[in-house]
Amino acid sequence: MTTCGDGRLTCDEETIDTIRERVLSDVSARAPFDAVTGNEDRVSDGAVSGDARATKTDREVAVSVTSLSKRFGDGADAVTAVDDVSFDAETGSIVGLLGPNGAGKTTLIKSVLGMVLPDEGTVEIRGIDVYDRPREAYTHVDAMLEGARNDYWRLTVRENLRYFATISGVDPDSVRDRHDRLLAQLGLAEKADVPVRDLSRGMKQKVSLASVLAGGATVVFLDEPTLGLDIESSRTLQRELRRLVEEEDLTVILSSHDMDVVETVCDRVLIMSAGKIIADDTVDSLLRETGLHCVQITSTDLDAQIVSTLRGQFDTFSANAREAGYQIEVTTDSDGLYALLALLRTSDVTLGRVRTVEPDLEDVFVDLTAGDRTPGER
């Protein structure tokens, strides 16, 4: 072991391997014991046993946030990042958290996880106040907040799963089948004995998710879980998430900018804007209640000037040039639709083809958060 010029200690490869063997030996030797609570129930496949596990019909509240607020700075320069936010997340559900940059998502998640101390409000995990009994509350929680930075890159994939299971209070040998299943489902089985540092970015992302799920936490926070994944890997991850939630009564809080992921896997969606929750409902309900209409219009009479005018009038607008004219797509409310047709008529545009398109979650999101344009995110 040597000392660098800046005072940091570094190890050669032989020393690293020795430390790794000792750590993993200690990990394997530990009894299946919850070091914080002394609870020996968390030993079977990482699940909470007995009466502590809710049935799907009970739908008990796993995460409860009440009147949470957080401000940064003082006086006239103070910024309210989270403003009187309240919500519940039920056992066996995936709750999506959406919002533009600066909406307060990061501060909200960090406040729930105890990484930021809020100015007001309470947070309970499985009925335990996280500020009164943080160590007990967080034995039920795991999180992936910064993509593939969760793992120890010198350890192999399987060693990471064993390590993170152990620090969650679970005997790694008791959940070996769970680890094998995670490795297979996430396409990591052939890489189980490969150091994480030798994997691609997408593979590292999947290892991070597997490590979060390795110990059997019942409440999981995921920030951009599909970041860096190709389409097939992303779909595999989404299917595995749904399976775990449905079979093991997990509760997942998922934050993502990928609307397709949120729309596919989430039971409920929270949309934040300017520190407040402005929508809290199922995707289907949000789509039904939005009042938006999406139309696709093709015309040889559409030119660049008309398209430029339309682009300035509608927040959700796209245009594709054709050999003659344009194909435009506009998402707007009833008044906007009438205004669109009136403008096209006064511009002597003959409609070639008109097709209605069902609005998606991205359209709803843009419509609800159109006024929230704060740069940077708290």
LUMMIFI-170023 format. One record per residue (C-alpha): residue number from 0; residue in one letter; x, y, z. Coordinates in steps of 0.5 Angstrom, whole numbers. Each point is the difference from the previous one (the first is absolute). Example, Ala and Ser with C-alpha at 12.3 -4.5 7.8 and 13.67 -1.06 7.14 Angstrom:
# residues 2
<kolmi 0 "A" <25 -9 16>>
<kolmi 1 "S" <2 7 -2>>
END
This chain:
# residues 378
<kolmi 0 "M" <0 0 0>>
<kolmi 1 "T" <3 7 -2>>
<kolmi 2 "T" <-2 7 1>>
<kolmi 3 "C" <-1 5 -6>>
<kolmi 4 "G" <2 7 0>>
<kolmi 5 "D" <-7 3 2>>
<kolmi 6 "G" <0 -5 6>>
<kolmi 7 "R" <-4 -5 -2>>
<kolmi 8 "L" <1 -8 1>>
<kolmi 9 "T" <1 -4 -6>>
<kolmi 10 "C" <0 -8 0>>
<kolmi 11 "D" <4 -4 -6>>
<kolmi 12 "E" <-5 -6 -3>>
<kolmi 13 "E" <3 -5 5>>
<kolmi 14 "T" <-2 4 6>>
<kolmi 15 "I" <-7 1 -3>>
<kolmi 16 "D" <-1 -7 -1>>
<kolmi 17 "T" <2 -2 7>>
<kolmi 18 "I" <-5 5 3>>
<kolmi 19 "R" <-5 -2 -5>>
<kolmi 20 "E" <1 -7 2>>
<kolmi 21 "R" <0 2 8>>
<kolmi 22 "V" <-7 4 -1>>
<kolmi 23 "L" <-3 -5 -4>>
<kolmi 24 "S" <2 -5 5>>
<kolmi 25 "D" <-3 4 6>>
<kolmi 26 "V" <-6 1 -4>>
<kolmi 27 "S" <-2 -7 -1>>
<kolmi 28 "A" <2 -2 7>>
<kolmi 29 "R" <-5 5 3>>
<kolmi 30 "A" <-7 -3 3>>
<kolmi 31 "P" <-6 2 -3>>
<kolmi 32 "F" <-1 6 4>>
<kolmi 33 "D" <-3 7 0>>
<kolmi 34 "A" <5 4 3>>
<kolmi 35 "V" <-4 6 2>>
<kolmi 36 "T" <-6 -3 3>>
<kolmi 37 "G" <2 -7 2>>
<kolmi 38 "N" <-6 -3 -5>>
<kolmi 39 "E" <2 -7 -3>>
<kolmi 40 "D" <-6 0 -4>>
<kolmi 41 "R" <3 3 -6>>
<kolmi 42 "V" <4 -7 -2>>
<kolmi 43 "S" <-5 -3 -5>>
<kolmi 44 "D" <2 2 -7>>
<kolmi 45 "G" <1 7 3>>
<kolmi 46 "A" <-8 1 1>>
<kolmi 47 "V" <-3 2 7>>
<kolmi 48 "S" <-3 -6 3>>
<kolmi 49 "G" <-7 -1 4>>
<kolmi 50 "D" <-5 6 1>>
<kolmi 51 "A" <5 5 -2>>
<kolmi 52 "R" <-1 -1 -7>>
<kolmi 53 "A" <-7 2 -3>>
<kolmi 54 "T" <-4 -3 -5>>
<kolmi 55 "K" <-2 3 -6>>
<kolmi 56 "T" <-7 1 3>>
<kolmi 57 "D" <2 4 6>>
<kolmi 58 "R" <4 5 -5>>
<kolmi 59 "E" <3 3 6>>
<kolmi 60 "V" <4 6 0>>
<kolmi 61 "A" <7 -1 -1>>
<kolmi 62 "V" <3 7 -1>>
<kolmi 63 "S" <-4 6 3>>
<kolmi 64 "V" <2 7 -1>>
<kolmi 65 "T" <-4 6 3>>
<kolmi 66 "S" <1 7 -1>>
<kolmi 67 "L" <7 0 -2>>
<kolmi 68 "S" <4 7 -1>>
<kolmi 69 "K" <7 2 -1>>
<kolmi 70 "R" <3 6 -1>>
<kolmi 71 "F" <7 2 -2>>
<kolmi 72 "G" <3 7 1>>
<kolmi 73 "D" <-2 6 5>>
<kolmi 74 "G" <-4 6 -1>>
<kolmi 75 "A" <-2 3 -7>>
<kolmi 76 "D" <5 -6 -3>>
<kolmi 77 "A" <-4 -6 3>>
<kolmi 78 "V" <-2 -5 -5>>
<kolmi 79 "T" <-6 -5 2>>
<kolmi 80 "A" <2 -6 -4>>
<kolmi 81 "V" <-5 -4 4>>
<kolmi 82 "D" <-7 3 2>>
<kolmi 83 "D" <-5 -4 4>>
<kolmi 84 "V" <1 -6 -3>>
<kolmi 85 "S" <-5 -6 2>>
<kolmi 86 "F" <-1 -7 -3>>
<kolmi 87 "D" <0 -7 2>>
<kolmi 88 "A" <3 -6 -4>>
<kolmi 89 "E" <-4 -7 1>>
<kolmi 90 "T" <4 -7 1>>
<kolmi 91 "G" <0 -3 -7>>
<kolmi 92 "S" <0 6 -4>>
<kolmi 93 "I" <5 4 -5>>
<kolmi 94 "V" <-1 7 1>>
<kolmi 95 "G" <3 5 -5>>
<kolmi 96 "L" <3 6 1>>
<kolmi 97 "L" <0 5 -5>>
<kolmi 98 "G" <2 8 -1>>
<kolmi 99 "P" <4 4 -4>>
<kolmi 100 "N" <7 3 2>>
<kolmi 101 "G" <-1 4 7>>
<kolmi 102 "A" <-6 -3 1>>
<kolmi 103 "G" <2 -3 7>>
<kolmi 104 "K" <1 -7 -1>>
<kolmi 105 "T" <7 -1 2>>
<kolmi 106 "T" <-1 3 6>>
<kolmi 107 "L" <-7 -3 2>>
<kolmi 108 "I" <4 -7 -1>>
<kolmi 109 "K" <6 2 4>>
<kolmi 110 "S" <-5 2 6>>
<kolmi 111 "V" <-4 -6 0>>
<kolmi 112 "L" <7 -4 0>>
<kolmi 113 "G" <3 4 6>>
<kolmi 114 "M" <5 3 -5>>
<kolmi 115 "V" <-3 7 1>>
<kolmi 116 "L" <-3 3 6>>
<kolmi 117 "P" <-7 3 -1>>
<kolmi 118 "D" <-2 6 3>>
<kolmi 119 "E" <-7 -2 1>>
<kolmi 120 "G" <-4 -7 -1>>
<kolmi 121 "T" <1 -7 2>>
<kolmi 122 "V" <1 -7 -4>>
<kolmi 123 "E" <-1 -7 2>>
<kolmi 124 "I" <2 -6 -2>>
<kolmi 125 "R" <-4 -6 1>>
<kolmi 126 "G" <-3 4 6>>
<kolmi 127 "I" <7 2 3>>
<kolmi 128 "D" <2 8 0>>
<kolmi 129 "V" <6 0 -3>>
<kolmi 130 "Y" <2 6 4>>
<kolmi 131 "D" <-1 -3 6>>
<kolmi 132 "R" <2 -7 -1>>
<kolmi 133 "P" <4 1 -6>>
<kolmi 134 "R" <5 -7 0>>
<kolmi 135 "E" <-7 -4 1>>
<kolmi 136 "A" <-3 3 -5>>
<kolmi 137 "Y" <5 0 -5>>
<kolmi 138 "T" <1 -8 1>>
<kolmi 139 "H" <-6 0 -5>>
<kolmi 140 "V" <3 4 -5>>
<kolmi 141 "D" <5 0 -6>>
<kolmi 142 "A" <1 5 -6>>
<kolmi 143 "M" <4 1 -6>>
<kolmi 144 "L" <1 7 -1>>
<kolmi 145 "E" <6 1 -5>>
<kolmi 146 "G" <-1 -5 -5>>
<kolmi 147 "A" <6 -5 0>>
<kolmi 148 "R" <4 4 6>>
<kolmi 149 "N" <-3 -5 5>>
<kolmi 150 "D" <4 -6 0>>
<kolmi 151 "Y" <8 -2 1>>
<kolmi 152 "W" <3 0 -7>>
<kolmi 153 "R" <6 -5 3>>
<kolmi 154 "L" <-5 -5 2>>
<kolmi 155 "T" <-4 -5 -5>>
<kolmi 156 "V" <-7 1 -1>>
<kolmi 157 "R" <-2 -6 5>>
<kolmi 158 "E" <5 3 5>>
<kolmi 159 "N" <-4 6 0>>
<kolmi 160 "L" <-7 -3 1>>
<kolmi 161 "R" <3 -4 6>>
<kolmi 162 "Y" <3 6 3>>
<kolmi 163 "F" <-6 5 -1>>
<kolmi 164 "A" <-5 -6 3>>
<kolmi 165 "T" <5 -1 6>>
<kolmi 166 "I" <0 8 2>>
<kolmi 167 "S" <-8 -1 -1>>
<kolmi 168 "G" <0 -5 6>>
<kolmi 169 "V" <-1 -6 -5>>
<kolmi 170 "D" <4 -6 0>>
<kolmi 171 "P" <3 0 -7>>
<kolmi 172 "D" <-1 -8 0>>
<kolmi 173 "S" <-7 0 1>>
<kolmi 174 "V" <-2 5 -6>>
<kolmi 175 "R" <5 -4 -5>>
<kolmi 176 "D" <-6 -2 -4>>
<kolmi 177 "R" <-2 7 0>>
<kolmi 178 "H" <6 2 -3>>
<kolmi 179 "D" <1 -5 -5>>
<kolmi 180 "R" <-7 2 -2>>
<kolmi 181 "L" <2 8 0>>
<kolmi 182 "L" <6 -2 -4>>
<kolmi 183 "A" <-4 -4 -5>>
<kolmi 184 "Q" <-6 5 -1>>
<kolmi 185 "L" <5 6 -1>>
<kolmi 186 "G" <4 -4 -5>>
<kolmi 187 "L" <6 0 5>>
<kolmi 188 "A" <1 -7 1>>
<kolmi 189 "E" <6 -1 -5>>
<kolmi 190 "K" <3 6 4>>
<kolmi 191 "A" <-1 -3 7>>
<kolmi 192 "D" <8 -1 1>>
<kolmi 193 "V" <2 6 -4>>
<kolmi 194 "P" <2 7 4>>
<kolmi 195 "V" <-5 5 -1>>
<kolmi 196 "R" <6 5 -2>>
<kolmi 197 "D" <0 -4 -7>>
<kolmi 198 "L" <-7 0 -2>>
<kolmi 199 "S" <-3 5 -5>>
<kolmi 200 "R" <-4 6 3>>
<kolmi 201 "G" <-7 -3 -1>>
<kolmi 202 "M" <3 -7 3>>
<kolmi 203 "K" <2 4 6>>
<kolmi 204 "Q" <-7 4 1>>
<kolmi 205 "K" <-3 -7 0>>
<kolmi 206 "V" <5 -2 6>>
<kolmi 207 "S" <-2 6 4>>
<kolmi 208 "L" <-7 -2 -1>>
<kolmi 209 "A" <1 -7 2>>
<kolmi 210 "S" <4 2 6>>
<kolmi 211 "V" <-6 4 2>>
<kolmi 212 "L" <-4 -6 0>>
<kolmi 213 "A" <5 -5 3>>
<kolmi 214 "G" <-2 1 7>>
<kolmi 215 "G" <-7 0 0>>
<kolmi 216 "A" <-2 7 2>>
<kolmi 217 "T" <-7 1 0>>
<kolmi 218 "V" <0 8 -2>>
<kolmi 219 "V" <4 1 -6>>
<kolmi 220 "F" <2 7 -3>>
<kolmi 221 "L" <2 0 -8>>
<kolmi 222 "D" <3 6 -3>>
<kolmi 223 "E" <1 -1 -8>>
<kolmi 224 "P" <0 -7 1>>
<kolmi 225 "T" <0 -1 -8>>
<kolmi 226 "L" <6 5 -1>>
<kolmi 227 "G" <5 -3 -5>>
<kolmi 228 "L" <-4 -6 -2>>
<kolmi 229 "D" <-2 -2 -7>>
<kolmi 230 "I" <-7 -1 -2>>
<kolmi 231 "E" <0 -8 2>>
<kolmi 232 "S" <3 1 6>>
<kolmi 233 "S" <-4 6 3>>
<kolmi 234 "R" <-6 -5 -2>>
<kolmi 235 "T" <3 -6 4>>
<kolmi 236 "L" <1 5 6>>
<kolmi 237 "Q" <-7 2 0>>
<kolmi 238 "R" <-3 -7 -1>>
<kolmi 239 "E" <4 -2 6>>
<kolmi 240 "L" <-2 6 4>>
<kolmi 241 "R" <-7 -1 -1>>
<kolmi 242 "R" <1 -8 2>>
<kolmi 243 "L" <4 2 7>>
<kolmi 244 "V" <-6 5 2>>
<kolmi 245 "E" <-5 -5 -2>>
<kolmi 246 "E" <3 -6 3>>
<kolmi 247 "E" <3 3 6>>
<kolmi 248 "D" <-4 6 2>>
<kolmi 249 "L" <6 5 -1>>
<kolmi 250 "T" <-2 7 0>>
<kolmi 251 "V" <4 4 -5>>
<kolmi 252 "I" <1 8 -1>>
<kolmi 253 "L" <3 1 -7>>
<kolmi 254 "S" <2 7 -3>>
<kolmi 255 "S" <2 0 -7>>
<kolmi 256 "H" <-1 4 -6>>
<kolmi 257 "D" <-1 -5 -5>>
<kolmi 258 "M" <-8 0 0>>
<kolmi 259 "D" <-1 -6 -4>>
<kolmi 260 "V" <3 -4 6>>
<kolmi 261 "V" <-4 4 5>>
<kolmi 262 "E" <-6 -1 -4>>
<kolmi 263 "T" <1 -8 -1>>
<kolmi 264 "V" <2 -2 8>>
<kolmi 265 "C" <-3 5 4>>
<kolmi 266 "D" <-7 -1 4>>
<kolmi 267 "R" <0 8 2>>
<kolmi 268 "V" <4 6 -2>>
<kolmi 269 "L" <1 6 4>>
<kolmi 270 "I" <2 6 -4>>
<kolmi 271 "M" <4 6 3>>
<kolmi 272 "S" <0 7 -2>>
<kolmi 273 "A" <4 6 4>>
<kolmi 274 "G" <0 -4 6>>
<kolmi 275 "K" <-7 -3 0>>
<kolmi 276 "I" <-3 -6 -2>>
<kolmi 277 "I" <-5 2 -5>>
<kolmi 278 "A" <-3 -7 -2>>
<kolmi 279 "D" <-1 -6 3>>
<kolmi 280 "D" <-3 -6 -4>>
<kolmi 281 "T" <0 -6 -4>>
<kolmi 282 "V" <3 1 -7>>
<kolmi 283 "D" <-7 -2 -3>>
<kolmi 284 "S" <-4 5 4>>
<kolmi 285 "L" <5 6 -1>>
<kolmi 286 "L" <0 -2 -8>>
<kolmi 287 "R" <-8 0 1>>
<kolmi 288 "E" <0 7 4>>
<kolmi 289 "T" <5 4 -4>>
<kolmi 290 "G" <-5 3 -5>>
<kolmi 291 "L" <5 0 -5>>
<kolmi 292 "H" <-1 -2 -8>>
<kolmi 293 "C" <6 -2 -4>>
<kolmi 294 "V" <-1 0 -8>>
<kolmi 295 "Q" <5 -1 -6>>
<kolmi 296 "I" <-2 4 -6>>
<kolmi 297 "T" <4 -1 -7>>
<kolmi 298 "S" <-1 5 -5>>
<kolmi 299 "T" <4 3 -6>>
<kolmi 300 "D" <-2 7 1>>
<kolmi 301 "L" <4 0 7>>
<kolmi 302 "D" <6 4 -1>>
<kolmi 303 "A" <6 2 4>>
<kolmi 304 "Q" <-3 7 2>>
<kolmi 305 "I" <-7 -4 3>>
<kolmi 306 "V" <4 -5 3>>
<kolmi 307 "S" <4 5 4>>
<kolmi 308 "T" <-6 4 2>>
<kolmi 309 "L" <-3 -6 3>>
<kolmi 310 "R" <6 -2 3>>
<kolmi 311 "G" <0 6 4>>
<kolmi 312 "Q" <-8 -1 2>>
<kolmi 313 "F" <1 -7 3>>
<kolmi 314 "D" <4 -3 5>>
<kolmi 315 "T" <-1 -7 -2>>
<kolmi 316 "F" <2 1 -8>>
<kolmi 317 "S" <4 -4 -5>>
<kolmi 318 "A" <0 0 -8>>
<kolmi 319 "N" <3 -4 -5>>
<kolmi 320 "A" <2 3 -7>>
<kolmi 321 "R" <-3 -5 -6>>
<kolmi 322 "E" <2 1 -7>>
<kolmi 323 "A" <-6 5 0>>
<kolmi 324 "G" <-2 3 6>>
<kolmi 325 "Y" <0 -2 7>>
<kolmi 326 "Q" <-3 -5 5>>
<kolmi 327 "I" <-1 3 7>>
<kolmi 328 "E" <-2 -3 6>>
<kolmi 329 "V" <-3 5 6>>
<kolmi 330 "T" <-3 -2 7>>
<kolmi 331 "T" <-4 5 3>>
<kolmi 332 "D" <-7 1 3>>
<kolmi 333 "S" <-7 1 -3>>
<kolmi 334 "D" <2 8 -1>>
<kolmi 335 "G" <6 -1 -3>>
<kolmi 336 "L" <-2 -5 -4>>
<kolmi 337 "Y" <-6 5 -3>>
<kolmi 338 "A" <6 5 0>>
<kolmi 339 "L" <4 -5 -4>>
<kolmi 340 "L" <-5 -1 -5>>
<kolmi 341 "A" <-2 7 -1>>
<kolmi 342 "L" <7 2 -1>>
<kolmi 343 "L" <1 -5 -6>>
<kolmi 344 "R" <-7 2 -3>>
<kolmi 345 "T" <3 7 0>>
<kolmi 346 "S" <6 -2 -3>>
<kolmi 347 "D" <-3 -3 -6>>
<kolmi 348 "V" <2 -7 2>>
<kolmi 349 "T" <-4 -6 -3>>
<kolmi 350 "L" <1 -6 5>>
<kolmi 351 "G" <2 -6 -4>>
<kolmi 352 "R" <0 -5 6>>
<kolmi 353 "V" <-2 1 7>>
<kolmi 354 "R" <1 -6 6>>
<kolmi 355 "T" <-2 1 7>>
<kolmi 356 "V" <6 -3 5>>
<kolmi 357 "E" <-1 -2 7>>
<kolmi 358 "P" <4 5 5>>
<kolmi 359 "D" <5 -4 4>>
<kolmi 360 "L" <3 1 6>>
<kolmi 361 "E" <5 5 -3>>
<kolmi 362 "D" <-5 5 -2>>
<kolmi 363 "V" <-4 0 6>>
<kolmi 364 "F" <7 1 4>>
<kolmi 365 "V" <2 6 -5>>
<kolmi 366 "D" <-7 3 1>>
<kolmi 367 "L" <0 0 7>>
<kolmi 368 "T" <7 2 1>>
<kolmi 369 "A" <0 6 -5>>
<kolmi 370 "G" <1 5 5>>
<kolmi 371 "D" <6 -3 3>>
<kolmi 372 "R" <6 2 -3>>
<kolmi 373 "T" <5 1 6>>
<kolmi 374 "P" <7 -2 -3>>
<kolmi 375 "G" <4 -5 5>>
<kolmi 376 "E" <-3 -5 5>>
<kolmi 377 "R" <0 0 7>>
END
